[in-house]
Amino acid sequence: MKNFQLEKKGIEINGQHLSNLRFADDIVIFSNSATQLQDMLNELVCASRSIDLEMNTSKTKIIANSKERPDFVNTTSLEYVPSYIYLWKQISFSHNRHVDETPRRVNLVWN
């Protein structure tokens, strides 16, 4: 991640830029535009290749609060999803996301 140039990229919160969250081998990238997202994906792929790592495109998903557009890693188109789970928390732009999240968490506890 040191080779991944992230300054002034991502979303701005209180004057600070948030470009990514990382936990083990899971990475979430934040972007304020589709063009910036594609640039950040390309940079991540190049930085990963330099240390012989490769992005698993079958697990790579995109969630957006705007119009979907094709985004690619190499020649593989990435799938848009309405929500995803990161660190056991459902992430969604849905205004009633708690309707799905509450039963999901209850099921996790019972299982």
Secondary structure by P-SEA (a helix, b strand, c coil): cccccccccccccccccccccccccbbbbbbccaaaaaaaaaaaaaaaaaaccccccccbbbbbcccccccccccbbbbbbcccccccccccccccccaaaaaaaaaaaac
